Amino acid sequence: MSGDGPSLVWFRDDLRLADNPALTAALERGRPIVAVYVLDEESPGIRPLGGAARWWLHGSLTSLADSLERLGGRLTLRRGPAEDAIRELAASVGADAVFWNRRYGQAEREVDTRIKSSLTAGGILARSFAGSLLFEPWTIQTGQGGTYSVFTPFWRACTAGPPPRAPFATPESFPGFSGPIASDQLERWELLPTRPDWAAGLRETWQPGEESAHRRLTTFLHESLARYGTERDEPAQTVTSRLSPHLRWGEISPFQIWHATEQARIGLTGTAQASATRFLTEVGWREFSYHVLFNSPRIATVNLRPEFDAFPWPKLDERVLEAWQHGRTGIALVDAGMRELWRTGSMHNRVRMVTASFLIKNLLIDWRLGEQWFWDTLVDADAASNPFGWQWVAGSGADAAPYFRVFNPELQAKKFDPHAVYIRQNVPEYGTDAYPAPIVDLGETRRAALAAYEQIKGMKDQAIAARAAGETAYGTAAEAHG
């Protein structure tokens, strides 16, 4: 569509200028551009952000606004239902084209569909693009046209075809809209914690923004990629990429990561070459989690394996849950992970699995309560990866670890943190009289978890029938604990 009005670029989980297909399309149109971010926590089904994610969003929007201003543009902020905000803004500036990159949750897709229909009916061009995933979920199907529930064949199908497209170029200028535009003030959104200000550790650990994301990628590829495959499970080592929050907020794209890694692996051999493959496979797990979210949109609240609806969760002891949340269980690796999470908004992936397993299988607390805590405390809290990981550990999800696989945190510590370096970094009183005794016996609680699992084995058909009849009793974590 050719028109005289400006283009509106709607930023969402893609807070970057480089390799941004929606922005590229607007630039190619050659008209002034209105850049907008809408904080929508009101549309039906949209999950409000957790506290740590809100902190990151503030920093990322500040960085994006600065980048736009350096190129001659500006970032407009609106808060409220996206349908209202986008329609009103498009009308107020006379936009005749609106561009955005796709989202994959059901509620977000429904919002986008309604907006696209409304804009199109009003004679405004509305186009969406693939900017956040290497492979669109509907393009990866089994030979029978179904969806994959196991990672290995899924990733094999992804990588069997052409490689992901090359990243789009970084814009050298931005044709900003010169007319008046009403915009919220970011500070008025109160995304940053103040009473109390608990974000000191986040500020010490992270710097949100596109430039920081690329510095992290460069550092990882030059200093750690070759060792990633052999040392990535050791939480005291600094070999992981630390890119997950930058990916979650779209400050860097998976296409940029993919092609930079492929370039960095040239000349690598042996274990170093295998490390690069391992790292790209981890990018593939992110893709798989979104594949699952797209096809099972209630993944954060509903067991993917219906037999787990009947799991006999005991009555919740709030004191036990709080001990886990704040790293006071007396189990050193678990406490180290939970304190790292509280202080920095992140946790090493191996320790995430250990802490999740301990909550579910040693404390017999519903995985959904753990998922909710991580959603509130992770800077990389992701609508796909977070619940996917929790269901994987619980045994209730896609390609899940079997329920009888119970991570022993003491053995995990001996194997991956043998000198307790990571533990002492996060639990300074470890090894002293000030450190509490364990709140549970690992052996006894493991046996109790396996006994509970035995009660639901073989109940899949019955559970499917119950769901079909609308009798599912475990729709949310609150319901699960009575």
N, C-alpha and C positions, 0 to 999 in steps of 0.2 A: 504494500500500500504506500503510495506516495502522497504526502500531505505537507502542510506548512507548519503543523504544530510540533511541539517538542516531543521527545521520547522520554518515557518514564522507565527507569531501571529500578526494580524492586529487589533490594538486597535482603537475603534471609540468612541461611547457613552458609554463606559464600562471601565472607567479609574480606574481599581482596579485589585488586584491580587486574593483576596478571591472571591469565588463563581463566577468564570469566566470560563464558559464552554469551550470557545475556548482555553484558556490557559491550562485548565485541559486536554483537548484532546492532546495538544502538549506535555505536560509533560508525559502523558501515552505512547506516541510514543517513548520516550527515546532518542531522538536525541537533539543536541544543538538547541537552540531557538533564533531566531532573532525577537525582539519586535519592532514594528514600529507604528508610528502614522502619518497619512497623513492629512495635512491641505488642503482640496480640496474645493476651492471656485470658481472653473472654469468649472467643469463638467456641462453639460446642466441641468437646473432645480434645481441645488443645491442652496439653499438660503444662502447667506453670513451671517455670524454671526453678531449680534449687538455688540455695544461697551461694554456693561456690560458682555455679554457672553464671549467676547474675553479676558477680564480681568480675568474671572474665569478660562478659559481654560489655560491661562499661569500658574496660580497657581496649577491647577490640574495636568498638565503635569510635572511641577517641582516636585510635590509630588510623582507622579508615577515613574519618573526617579530615585528619591532618594530611593524609595522602591525596585526597581529592582537592583540598585547598592548594597544595603545592602545584597541582596541574591546572588550576583555574576553575575548579568546581566547588560544590558544597554538598553536605549531607543533610537532608531533611529528615526529621524525626517525627513520627506520629505514634500515638498509643491508642489501643482500642481494637475492636473487631476489624480484621484486615479488609473485609468486604466493604465496610463503610469508608475506611481510611483511603483505600486505593481509588475507589470510585470518586470520592470527594476531591482528592488531590488531582486526579486526571482531569476532572471537570474544571477545577479552579485554575489550572495552568494551560488548559486547552490542548492537552496531550492527545495525539491520535495514534499512539503506539505505546504498548506496555510490554516490557520484557522481564522475565525472571528465570531462574534455574530451579529445576524440579525438586520437590520434597516427596517423601515416600510413605509417611504415616497415613493412615486412612483419613483421619480428621483433616490433616493438612491438604491431602489430595481433594477432599470434598470442598474445602474452602477455595482452593485454586480453580476447581471446575466451575464453581458458581461465579467466581470473579471473571473467568474467561468468557463464560456464556453472557454475563451481563455486559462486559465491555464490547464483545463482538456484536451484541444486539444494538448497542449504541453507536456502531460504526467505527469502533476503535480496534486497531490491530492488537491482538494479544497472543504472544508466543512464549513458549517455555522451552528450556534447553537442558541437556545433560551436562551438569557441571560438577556433580558431587560423587558420582560413582563411575567406575571404569566400565561397568556393564549394567545396562538397565535391567531391572528384575524380570520384566516380561520377555526379554530376549533370550534368557537362559532357561531352557526347558529340557526335560527328559525326552528320550526317543518317543515316548507315548504322549508327549505334550503336557506332562505334569510338571510339578515343582520338585526340586531336589530337597531331600531331608538329610543328606549325608554330604559332608564337606568335600571329600576327595573327588567323587565324580562331578560335583558341582564345579570345582576349580579346574578340573581337567577339561570340562566343557567350555569354561571361560577362556582358557589359554590355548584351546585347539584352533581357534579362529585367528583373524588378524590381530595384531597387537593393538593396545589402546592408542587412540589418536594422539598426535603431538600436541603439546600445550599451545594455546593461543598466546600471541605476543603481549607484552606489557604496553599499555597505551602511553604515548609520549606527551599527549595533551588531552584535555577534557573540555569539550565545548559546553560549558555550564550555561544554565538558563539564567537570563539576566533579570527576569521579572520578579516581583515580590512573591514570597512563599512563606506561609505561616509554618513554623516549626517548633516542636517542643524543645526545651532545654534538657540536655542529658542529666544534669544534676537533679532535676525535678523528679526524675524516675526513681531516685533513691535505690539504685542497684547496689551501692557500696554499703557494707555494714558500718554502723556508727555507734550503736548502743547495745552491746559493746562493739568495738572494732576488733573482730577476731581474724582479720585478714593479713596480719603482719607476716606470717609464714608464707602465704601465697605471694605477697609482694617480693619477698626475698627469693622465691623459687622461680617465678614466672615473669615474663614480659609479653603480654598479649600483642598481637599484631602481625601483619604480613612480613615485615622485615625480620622480626624475630624468628618467625617460622622458617624462613630461608636460611638464616644463620644456623639454626639448629640442624636443618637438613645437611648443610655443608659440613658442619662439624662432625656429624654422625658419619657421613660417607667417608670423610678423610681420616677420622681417628678410630672409628669403632666398627665399621661394616665388616671388616675382615675377621673380627673376633665375635661377631654377633651370634653365629651359630653355636659356638662352644661355650660362651659365657653369659648368654642372655638370661638364663635362669638364676643367676647369682645376684641377689638384690644389692649387695655391697659394691658391685662393679658398675661402672658408668658406660655400659655398652648398648643400652637400649636407645631408641631414637628420641624419645620424649616428644614425639610429634602428635600424639593423640589429641590433645586439646586444640592444637592448631588445625588439625583435620576436622575435628568436630565442628569448629566455627568457620571452617572454610577459608582460613587465612592462607592455606596452601591446598592445592588440589591433589587428588590421587594420581592424576596424569603427570603432574610435575614430579611427584615422588617416584613414580614408575620409571619415567625416562631418565631422570637424574641417576637413579640406581643402576639402570641398564648401562649408562655411560660410565659410571664408576667401576662397574664390574669388569670392564674391558682390561684384559691383562691379568686379572686375578686367576689363581689356579687352586686346586685342592680344596682345603677346608675354607679358604677365603671365598672361593667361587660358590661353594655350598652355602656359605653364610648369606650371600646376596640372594640366592634362591629362597632361603629360609625367611629372610626379611620380606620379600615380595609375597611369599605365602601368607605371612601375617596380614599384609594388606588385603589378601584374598579373604581372610576370615572376616574382616570388616565388610567386604562385599557380601559375603554369605549371610551375615547378620541382617543386612538390609533386605536381602532376598527373602529371608524368613519373615521380617517385619512386614514387607509388602504383601505377603501371602497369609500372614497370621497377625493381623493388626493389633490384637489384644494380648500380645506377647508379654506385656508388663504385668498383667493381672490374671491371665488364664493359663493353666498348664497346657503345653502343647501335647503332652501325652495324657489323655483323659483319665487313665487309671489313677493318676496322682491326685485327682479330685477327692478320692476317698482316703488319702493318707491321714492317719490318726494323729494329727498334731495335738500335743497336750495343751492344757491351759497355759497361757503366756505368763511368765514371771517377769514383770517389768524390770526388776532389779538385775536379772541375768542379762536381759537385752541391753540395758544401760552399761553393764560391765563390758560387754563386747563392744558397744559403740565407742567407748572412751578408752579402750585398751587397758582394762583392769581385770583380765581373766586369770592372770597367773600363768598363762601359756605364752612363753616369751615371743615366739615368732608372730603369733596372732596379735599380741599387744603392740609389737613393733609396727606391724602393718597398719593397725587402726590408728595409732598415734601419728604415723607418717601421713595418713589420709587427713586427719584432723588439722595437722599443721600446714601441709603443703597443698591439699586438694588433689592429691594423686597417691597412687600406690603401685609398687612394682607388680607386674602381671602374675608372676609365680605366687607372690604373697596374696594377691587378690583371690586366687583359687583356694589357698590355704585358709584364709579368714572366712571365705564363704562356706567352705566345707565344714569348718568348725561350727559356724552358726547353725547350719542346717542339720548336720548329722551328729554333732556332739552335744549341741544345746537343744536340738529338736525344735527349732524355731523356723517358721515358714519362710521360704526364700524371698517372698514378696516384701517382708519387713526389711530384710537386708538390702534388697534392690532399692527400696524407698530411701534408706539411709545413704546409700551410695549416690542416688540421684541428687540428694541435697548437699553432699559433701565433695563430690568430684567436680573438678573444673572441666573434665572431659565427659561429663554425664551425657550419654548419647541414647536416643530413643530406641535404637536398634541394639547396639553392642552391650549396653548395660543389662537389660533384661535377658538378652540372649546368653550372656555369660553366667548369669545367676541360674537360669534354667539348665544350662549345660552342667554346672556343678551339681544341681539338685537331682539331675537324672530325668527331669520332666520335659526336656526340650529337644530341639533338633540336634541330631548327631551327638546326643548327650553322653557324658561320662556315665557308665552304669552306676546305679545307686549304691551298689555295694563297694564302689571305689571310694574309700574314706581317706582323705589326706591325713596322715599322722603328722601334726605340726612339729613334734620333737624330732622325728626322723627327717622331715623336710629341712629343718634347721641344721641338723648335722650334715646333710648332703650339700645344701646350697649356701649355708652361712656357717661353716665349720668353726670359725674363730669368733663367731658372734659379733662380727664387726657391724653388720646392719642392725642387729638387736641392740647393741650398746649405743649406737647412734640415736636410736629412737626411744630406748628405755634405759636411761642413765642409772636407775637404781637396781637394774638387773644384777643378780649375784650378791645383793646385800640383804640385810634383815628387813629393809623397807619394802622389798618386793613381795607381793602377796602370794600365798599358796594357790595352786590351781583351784578354780571353782567347780571343776568336774574331773572325774577320772576318765581318761581317754579310752581305756579299754572297756570299761562298763558302758559308757555312753555309745561307743561304737556298736557293741552288742545290742543295745536297746534300739539303735537306729535300724540295724539289720532285721531285728524282730518286727519292727513296725513295717518295714518294707515287705516282709513276708506276708503281711496281712493284705496287701494290695496286689500281689502277683497274680496274674491270671484274670484280673478284673477289667481288662480293656473293653471287651464287648459290652459288659454290663454298664461301664462308665459311658461309653458312646451312646447307649440307649438312654441313659439318664439325662445326658446333655440334650439329646433330641427331644426328650419330654419336658425339657426346661427345669430339671430337678437338680442342676449343678449347685452344690452347696459352698463352693470355694471360689466365688467370683473375684473376691479381693482379699488382701491380707487380713483386713479387719474381720471379715466374715470367717476366715479360716481359723481365727482364734476366738470365735464365739461371742 
